[in-house]
Amino acid sequence: MAGNRYDSGQGGDPRQGWPAPGGPASPHQGSGPTGQPEYFTAAQEAYPQPDAHPAGTGDPYAADQPGHTRAFAVGDDPYGPYDPYGAPAGYPAGPDGYGTGPDGYGGQDNVAVYRAGGRSTPPPTGPRLAWRPLLAGIYREPARTFARMRDHQVWLPALCVSLIYGVLAVLGMGSTHNEVVNSTFSVAVWAIAGAAVGFTLAGAVLGAVTYALARQFGGDGPWQSTVGLAVLIGWTTDAPRLLLALFLPADNMVVQAVGWATWLLCAVLLTTMVRRVHDLPWGKAAGAAALQLLALLVLIKLPTLG
């Protein structure tokens, strides 16, 4: 047996098809122009390789030896590993390193969060408004104002409006007006202070209920802006009726008409606020605001308008 690495005694390279010097020809020698075996010739015809290879051999595996680099990229290797996340033919790879398909998405999982209003991203917001532009914007451009204040808290304006509304409610309601006016100074102060604190807490509770219902219906707005804006809407819309009640009887037709009109205005603004802050459709937004509107009607409007 010849002293080489072939058990058959043939020392030639089977890929080149040349027998060892002085040895017999290989029985598997091909008939191609380069003298390669038939299985190498068939592989090259089925998977043609680029012309530029190391050492000019034309064999894609010629440099695939220890100490050498491969003579082709991974994607050009007909026997290489299959990459299920690679770019399909005709589509470039995305910035994440994976292929970009016909739909424009990469190989990674792209999970879009479902939102009740049909958005995949939160609506755009703007810088925080001061209290004057905020109060004016609620009535001039309510949708735009609520969308801008979505991520901002309005605790200070809501607290001030609640305290002022409490004072007006004590003086504007017929039953409490006479008691406060005909009582001593200390009793009147305590009554006004208690009403201010009571209406502040009531507004916060009603706003929290509206926020909880909006979240139950699929909304994703923050609770700070929801509660604060709900307080501002609920008390400022009823302020015209209380101002008229300071000078006119509660059963006056003008006071009655203004009371019902402001309640309807409160319903529209509150529904718009929930829709913009929580990105809900009109039906779900109205459902989230319904409980607060009903409470305002039963606890505040009807006792004075009935």
PyMOL commands that set and color helices and strands:
alter all, ss='L'
color gray80, all
select helices_A, chain A and resi 38-46+54-56+74-76+131-140+142-148+155-172+174-182+185-216+223-245+253-278+282-305
alter helices_A, ss='H'
color red, helices_A
deselect
rebuild
show_as cartoon
